[in-house]
Amino acid sequence: MSQLRREALRAFKNLHRTRQFVFQGDTQTLEAGRKEINEHFRKNCNETNENEIKKMIQLANDVSKELRSNVIQAVQEKGDVFHLRITEETTRLDNVVFNPDAIIEQITPRKGRTVSGACGGQNIADDKIIDSK
């Protein structure tokens, strides 16, 4: 068995393990994930270009990592109460408190540039936010 074939099989198995871990207990999502993974691998099983195969293996590994780090299972317990299943692999970011007193400084366009936006205003990307603490 070629090295590339082994890597593809490893990525396939890893995706299925990730699916079982991330969606455990959710039979509908587990089944949909299984079908999706199998369909994509079956669709590309006749690919012969090594570079394309390597790209697809990398994509499978990236998807597995993304699922493990960014998908959180939430189960409704009662009313508006949900139980979240957060694992060690779940990405945790710092919360930034919203500052309602922040001043948004308007930047004037350079000579020759026009200001455009959805409502004729300035593009959001051109705005400069200044935090006034």
Secondary structure in CASP SS format (residue, H / E / C, confidence):
PFRMAT SS
TARGET T0000
AUTHOR 0000-0000-0000
METHOD secondary structure of the structure
MODEL  1
M C 1.00
S C 1.00
Q H 1.00
L H 1.00
R H 1.00
R H 1.00
E H 1.00
A H 1.00
L H 1.00
R H 1.00
A H 1.00
F H 1.00
K H 1.00
N H 1.00
L H 1.00
H H 1.00
R H 1.00
T H 1.00
R H 1.00
Q H 1.00
F H 1.00
V H 1.00
F C 1.00
Q C 1.00
G C 1.00
D C 1.00
T H 1.00
Q H 1.00
T H 1.00
L H 1.00
E H 1.00
A H 1.00
G H 1.00
R H 1.00
K H 1.00
E H 1.00
I H 1.00
N H 1.00
E H 1.00
H H 1.00
F H 1.00
R H 1.00
K H 1.00
N C 1.00
C C 1.00
N C 1.00
E C 1.00
T C 1.00
N C 1.00
E H 1.00
N H 1.00
E H 1.00
I H 1.00
K H 1.00
K H 1.00
M H 1.00
I H 1.00
Q H 1.00
L H 1.00
A H 1.00
N H 1.00
D H 1.00
V H 1.00
S H 1.00
K H 1.00
E H 1.00
L H 1.00
R H 1.00
S H 1.00
N H 1.00
V C 1.00
I C 1.00
Q E 1.00
A E 1.00
V E 1.00
Q E 1.00
E E 1.00
K E 1.00
G C 1.00
D C 1.00
V E 1.00
F E 1.00
H E 1.00
L E 1.00
R E 1.00
I C 1.00
T C 1.00
E C 1.00
E C 1.00
T C 1.00
T C 1.00
R C 1.00
L C 1.00
D C 1.00
N C 1.00
V C 1.00
V C 1.00
F C 1.00
N C 1.00
P C 1.00
D C 1.00
A C 1.00
I E 1.00
I E 1.00
E E 1.00
Q C 1.00
I C 1.00
T C 1.00
P C 1.00
R C 1.00
K C 1.00
G C 1.00
R C 1.00
T C 1.00
V C 1.00
S C 1.00
G C 1.00
A C 1.00
C C 1.00
G C 1.00
G C 1.00
Q C 1.00
N C 1.00
I H 1.00
A H 1.00
D H 1.00
D C 1.00
K E 1.00
I E 1.00
I E 1.00
D C 1.00
S C 1.00
K C 1.00
END
